[in-house]
């Protein structure tokens, strides 16, 4: 949910990326992402972005569409010397502008080709010096094609080369400060804050939080982003006088959410629940050992993804076969036979067994049916038992996780981690 | 430069990605790239792509703009249960369609929320069952929000969830074949074939293969795609009369490459080396046990990512601490003290120890420094010893892998799998 962010006075920006390779998916449009982030941070409301092929008509359509919507349009790509570089022509066509050679740029291009050992400027290259009369040409330190900037119909239009390094450098070194000057006083920068939750579905979270009522000098909005092991809340403060004021209001909103989120919230720089568990264990100076059946090493792998895991993880056992459960973990054969490998008793015996054998403070055991085979009417695919023990306390749970093998394994491993976090916190639901 | 690909009879496709986070650059638009690639491969001319914010008016504008240009429009994102999910409403507004509850979808959503332990369907969630009358709802195996497909003004409009995994699965499992049927005879497909290699760098592979000379009625080209555990070769046949003719020429090219590729090639439907090793072990009816230190469960996790892994993987041990190496694997304490934990002797003792303790045919042991801490002048970060044993043969290797923690762990695990594959094949270099 993003509450309406703005009165009409915040300048809007659009991005038009030109290139066949963007549409056929052979190249990821990193320019669009990068520019979106920089323009938002600068304080624009980025409301439109499109990719069009290297055709004059498509570029023309894209420009006209954009100028209906935005105060500032940035076009990338198609400024080079080859016949498929048609951005200048498409933009000029859309705006009814003529293109004339820019003398300083022509000289610079001639000098550049001389430095590269060519005896003359290749014919196509002269096109790179064409610009609408009165345009500002922006030198490109990393390539031949300069950027262009001009006003048309009360809008600012900027053309930048498509090579990411060239585009970024021109933006950061020159354009950004020009944009700040041109739209001075109207830009409203956004300040973001992420809050991580696990163990509560997106729809219930949205229901419990309800609409945000805080509006001071600006607005604070919340977006729900389903993510890996849970739901990320992104709080965004817009329209405040400065960053400090915005941070103050974000603090207020965050505190007001704490009663709802407390039980589900976790803290991890990367957003990963395994990192959160590792941080909790390290700060409590507790060690852990894990025993996995259906997750097959995923839990150990997740915990060891993060540097410093050797400080708390003593080791793990992947016990797929009954023999491994008996031999490596001391699960009694009688329990396996009577209760079956997917049972509370086996999950508990695995957690306690691996903890004892490795001399750890805490233990986790997971056993279940990840599928696609191996399900039965009593224990369908997705059925998982998991247990965590810490000190004298052992807790176990079962759940029938939805999804495919990958989802079931991931969800089982997150659920087991949440169970141990809960044991460590004492007060979680 | 892409030569004009089409007369007007090739169907055109457009992609509209909905989400504030795409415009503000907080999320990279991987859906747009992925869909562009798949639609191009399928034989569409992808001519338009745009990203718009989570606002009804913006979605409406985007749809109208697209339907001026394309025969098939795919919209992603904004189908979830929260109030910022507005794609259904925006599309309906643009096309003048009403939205009515789809009963089967409502039942499926109720069943799903019951499985997730909720006593009722949250209010917002019922919106996920809304669709224009007569639309086809496409079940989403990985999430709640279904896809939608319907005809409007002679165009095909498809709405897909924005979560990449859900979007991709719906596209691959259902939509692709429907699109093929709907635009039957007008699509001009390229035929691709992937050949998987591991253990040889891209530049050497390109050198050894040289330029492809085969050109018959069409052309076959090769692209080198560095990928996960090696380099994929993508062979592309273009301009052939039909798929069968193209496949015949691809067969010819593939055979001509075999003498160069044989030693490095592997076979796995998902492209994953772990799957290839699992398939080899299963077809040879051999069992495996693995012992990991620096890879921390990644090897076991990779092997168990694939269904049927219980047929060959008896189990694994993650032995981070010396105590775990001694207690769970029988690595002699004296060897750990004299040679250090990262040594040939320890890797071999881990491979043999885990194989014996679990009674497997084959064993793998990996020990190394994944970083960022733990390096020394003699054993810098990236130093890994790995060993594989099968029957009476044990082989071990060391390598100083480049990259960060994640890259080092992945590369070590692939190298160890290649070593065992080599032992199994007998004839690999």
HADDOCK unambig.tbl for C-alpha pairs under 7 A between the chains (distance, minus, plus):
assign (segid A and resid 1 and name CA) (segid B and resid 82 and name CA) 6.48 0.50 0.50
assign (segid A and resid 1 and name CA) (segid B and resid 83 and name CA) 5.28 0.50 0.50
assign (segid A and resid 1 and name CA) (segid B and resid 84 and name CA) 4.04 0.50 0.50
assign (segid A and resid 2 and name CA) (segid B and resid 84 and name CA) 6.11 0.50 0.50
assign (segid A and resid 23 and name CA) (segid B and resid 36 and name CA) 5.46 0.50 0.50
assign (segid A and resid 23 and name CA) (segid B and resid 46 and name CA) 5.81 0.50 0.50
assign (segid A and resid 23 and name CA) (segid B and resid 47 and name CA) 6.62 0.50 0.50
assign (segid A and resid 23 and name CA) (segid B and resid 48 and name CA) 6.93 0.50 0.50
assign (segid A and resid 23 and name CA) (segid B and resid 49 and name CA) 6.78 0.50 0.50
assign (segid A and resid 24 and name CA) (segid B and resid 36 and name CA) 4.65 0.50 0.50
assign (segid A and resid 24 and name CA) (segid B and resid 37 and name CA) 5.06 0.50 0.50
assign (segid A and resid 24 and name CA) (segid B and resid 40 and name CA) 5.65 0.50 0.50
assign (segid A and resid 24 and name CA) (segid B and resid 46 and name CA) 6.30 0.50 0.50
assign (segid A and resid 25 and name CA) (segid B and resid 33 and name CA) 4.27 0.50 0.50
assign (segid A and resid 25 and name CA) (segid B and resid 34 and name CA) 6.06 0.50 0.50
assign (segid A and resid 25 and name CA) (segid B and resid 36 and name CA) 4.46 0.50 0.50
assign (segid A and resid 25 and name CA) (segid B and resid 37 and name CA) 4.27 0.50 0.50
assign (segid A and resid 26 and name CA) (segid B and resid 37 and name CA) 6.45 0.50 0.50
assign (segid A and resid 28 and name CA) (segid B and resid 33 and name CA) 5.62 0.50 0.50
assign (segid A and resid 33 and name CA) (segid B and resid 22 and name CA) 6.92 0.50 0.50
assign (segid A and resid 33 and name CA) (segid B and resid 25 and name CA) 4.29 0.50 0.50
assign (segid A and resid 33 and name CA) (segid B and resid 28 and name CA) 5.65 0.50 0.50
assign (segid A and resid 34 and name CA) (segid B and resid 25 and name CA) 6.02 0.50 0.50
assign (segid A and resid 36 and name CA) (segid B and resid 23 and name CA) 5.34 0.50 0.50
assign (segid A and resid 36 and name CA) (segid B and resid 24 and name CA) 4.61 0.50 0.50
assign (segid A and resid 36 and name CA) (segid B and resid 25 and name CA) 4.48 0.50 0.50
assign (segid A and resid 37 and name CA) (segid B and resid 24 and name CA) 4.92 0.50 0.50
assign (segid A and resid 37 and name CA) (segid B and resid 25 and name CA) 4.16 0.50 0.50
assign (segid A and resid 37 and name CA) (segid B and resid 26 and name CA) 6.42 0.50 0.50
assign (segid A and resid 40 and name CA) (segid B and resid 24 and name CA) 5.54 0.50 0.50
assign (segid A and resid 46 and name CA) (segid B and resid 23 and name CA) 5.86 0.50 0.50
assign (segid A and resid 46 and name CA) (segid B and resid 24 and name CA) 6.33 0.50 0.50
assign (segid A and resid 47 and name CA) (segid B and resid 23 and name CA) 6.73 0.50 0.50
assign (segid A and resid 47 and name CA) (segid B and resid 52 and name CA) 6.32 0.50 0.50
assign (segid A and resid 47 and name CA) (segid B and resid 53 and name CA) 6.11 0.50 0.50
assign (segid A and resid 48 and name CA) (segid B and resid 23 and name CA) 6.99 0.50 0.50
assign (segid A and resid 48 and name CA) (segid B and resid 51 and name CA) 6.29 0.50 0.50
assign (segid A and resid 48 and name CA) (segid B and resid 52 and name CA) 5.36 0.50 0.50
assign (segid A and resid 49 and name CA) (segid B and resid 23 and name CA) 6.80 0.50 0.50
assign (segid A and resid 49 and name CA) (segid B and resid 50 and name CA) 5.43 0.50 0.50
assign (segid A and resid 49 and name CA) (segid B and resid 51 and name CA) 5.08 0.50 0.50
assign (segid A and resid 49 and name CA) (segid B and resid 52 and name CA) 6.59 0.50 0.50
assign (segid A and resid 50 and name CA) (segid B and resid 49 and name CA) 5.45 0.50 0.50
assign (segid A and resid 50 and name CA) (segid B and resid 50 and name CA) 3.83 0.50 0.50
assign (segid A and resid 50 and name CA) (segid B and resid 51 and name CA) 6.08 0.50 0.50
assign (segid A and resid 51 and name CA) (segid B and resid 48 and name CA) 6.25 0.50 0.50
assign (segid A and resid 51 and name CA) (segid B and resid 49 and name CA) 5.08 0.50 0.50
assign (segid A and resid 51 and name CA) (segid B and resid 50 and name CA) 6.06 0.50 0.50
assign (segid A and resid 52 and name CA) (segid B and resid 47 and name CA) 6.36 0.50 0.50
assign (segid A and resid 52 and name CA) (segid B and resid 48 and name CA) 5.38 0.50 0.50
assign (segid A and resid 52 and name CA) (segid B and resid 49 and name CA) 6.65 0.50 0.50
assign (segid A and resid 53 and name CA) (segid B and resid 47 and name CA) 6.13 0.50 0.50
assign (segid A and resid 84 and name CA) (segid B and resid 1 and name CA) 5.81 0.50 0.50
assign (segid A and resid 203 and name CA) (segid B and resid 81 and name CA) 6.04 0.50 0.50
assign (segid A and resid 203 and name CA) (segid B and resid 82 and name CA) 6.32 0.50 0.50
assign (segid A and resid 203 and name CA) (segid B and resid 122 and name CA) 6.51 0.50 0.50
assign (segid A and resid 203 and name CA) (segid B and resid 124 and name CA) 6.79 0.50 0.50
assign (segid A and resid 203 and name CA) (segid B and resid 125 and name CA) 6.79 0.50 0.50
assign (segid A and resid 204 and name CA) (segid B and resid 122 and name CA) 6.67 0.50 0.50
assign (segid A and resid 206 and name CA) (segid B and resid 82 and name CA) 6.70 0.50 0.50
assign (segid A and resid 296 and name CA) (segid B and resid 300 and name CA) 5.97 0.50 0.50
assign (segid A and resid 296 and name CA) (segid B and resid 301 and name CA) 5.23 0.50 0.50
assign (segid A and resid 296 and name CA) (segid B and resid 304 and name CA) 5.58 0.50 0.50
assign (segid A and resid 297 and name CA) (segid B and resid 297 and name CA) 4.59 0.50 0.50
assign (segid A and resid 297 and name CA) (segid B and resid 298 and name CA) 6.52 0.50 0.50
assign (segid A and resid 297 and name CA) (segid B and resid 300 and name CA) 5.17 0.50 0.50
assign (segid A and resid 297 and name CA) (segid B and resid 301 and name CA) 4.45 0.50 0.50
assign (segid A and resid 298 and name CA) (segid B and resid 297 and name CA) 6.51 0.50 0.50
assign (segid A and resid 298 and name CA) (segid B and resid 298 and name CA) 6.91 0.50 0.50
assign (segid A and resid 298 and name CA) (segid B and resid 301 and name CA) 4.95 0.50 0.50
assign (segid A and resid 300 and name CA) (segid B and resid 296 and name CA) 5.98 0.50 0.50
assign (segid A and resid 300 and name CA) (segid B and resid 297 and name CA) 5.17 0.50 0.50
assign (segid A and resid 301 and name CA) (segid B and resid 296 and name CA) 5.24 0.50 0.50
assign (segid A and resid 301 and name CA) (segid B and resid 297 and name CA) 4.45 0.50 0.50
assign (segid A and resid 301 and name CA) (segid B and resid 298 and name CA) 4.97 0.50 0.50
assign (segid A and resid 304 and name CA) (segid B and resid 296 and name CA) 5.60 0.50 0.50
assign (segid A and resid 305 and name CA) (segid B and resid 406 and name CA) 6.98 0.50 0.50
assign (segid A and resid 307 and name CA) (segid B and resid 371 and name CA) 6.97 0.50 0.50
assign (segid A and resid 307 and name CA) (segid B and resid 372 and name CA) 6.60 0.50 0.50
assign (segid A and resid 310 and name CA) (segid B and resid 320 and name CA) 6.47 0.50 0.50
assign (segid A and resid 314 and name CA) (segid B and resid 320 and name CA) 5.65 0.50 0.50
assign (segid A and resid 314 and name CA) (segid B and resid 321 and name CA) 5.32 0.50 0.50
assign (segid A and resid 314 and name CA) (segid B and resid 324 and name CA) 6.96 0.50 0.50
assign (segid A and resid 315 and name CA) (segid B and resid 318 and name CA) 5.04 0.50 0.50
assign (segid A and resid 315 and name CA) (segid B and resid 319 and name CA) 4.83 0.50 0.50
assign (segid A and resid 315 and name CA) (segid B and resid 320 and name CA) 5.17 0.50 0.50
assign (segid A and resid 315 and name CA) (segid B and resid 321 and name CA) 6.58 0.50 0.50
assign (segid A and resid 315 and name CA) (segid B and resid 324 and name CA) 6.27 0.50 0.50
assign (segid A and resid 316 and name CA) (segid B and resid 317 and name CA) 5.78 0.50 0.50
assign (segid A and resid 316 and name CA) (segid B and resid 318 and name CA) 4.54 0.50 0.50
assign (segid A and resid 316 and name CA) (segid B and resid 319 and name CA) 6.60 0.50 0.50
assign (segid A and resid 317 and name CA) (segid B and resid 316 and name CA) 5.78 0.50 0.50
assign (segid A and resid 317 and name CA) (segid B and resid 317 and name CA) 4.48 0.50 0.50
assign (segid A and resid 317 and name CA) (segid B and resid 318 and name CA) 5.91 0.50 0.50
assign (segid A and resid 318 and name CA) (segid B and resid 315 and name CA) 5.02 0.50 0.50
assign (segid A and resid 318 and name CA) (segid B and resid 316 and name CA) 4.53 0.50 0.50
assign (segid A and resid 318 and name CA) (segid B and resid 317 and name CA) 5.89 0.50 0.50
assign (segid A and resid 319 and name CA) (segid B and resid 315 and name CA) 4.81 0.50 0.50
assign (segid A and resid 319 and name CA) (segid B and resid 316 and name CA) 6.58 0.50 0.50
assign (segid A and resid 320 and name CA) (segid B and resid 310 and name CA) 6.46 0.50 0.50
assign (segid A and resid 320 and name CA) (segid B and resid 314 and name CA) 5.60 0.50 0.50
assign (segid A and resid 320 and name CA) (segid B and resid 315 and name CA) 5.11 0.50 0.50
assign (segid A and resid 321 and name CA) (segid B and resid 314 and name CA) 5.28 0.50 0.50
assign (segid A and resid 321 and name CA) (segid B and resid 315 and name CA) 6.55 0.50 0.50
assign (segid A and resid 324 and name CA) (segid B and resid 314 and name CA) 6.95 0.50 0.50
assign (segid A and resid 324 and name CA) (segid B and resid 315 and name CA) 6.27 0.50 0.50
assign (segid A and resid 324 and name CA) (segid B and resid 358 and name CA) 6.18 0.50 0.50
assign (segid A and resid 328 and name CA) (segid B and resid 328 and name CA) 6.86 0.50 0.50
assign (segid A and resid 358 and name CA) (segid B and resid 324 and name CA) 6.21 0.50 0.50
assign (segid A and resid 371 and name CA) (segid B and resid 307 and name CA) 6.87 0.50 0.50
assign (segid A and resid 372 and name CA) (segid B and resid 307 and name CA) 6.53 0.50 0.50
assign (segid A and resid 403 and name CA) (segid B and resid 141 and name CA) 6.33 0.50 0.50
assign (segid A and resid 403 and name CA) (segid B and resid 142 and name CA) 5.29 0.50 0.50
assign (segid A and resid 406 and name CA) (segid B and resid 305 and name CA) 6.92 0.50 0.50
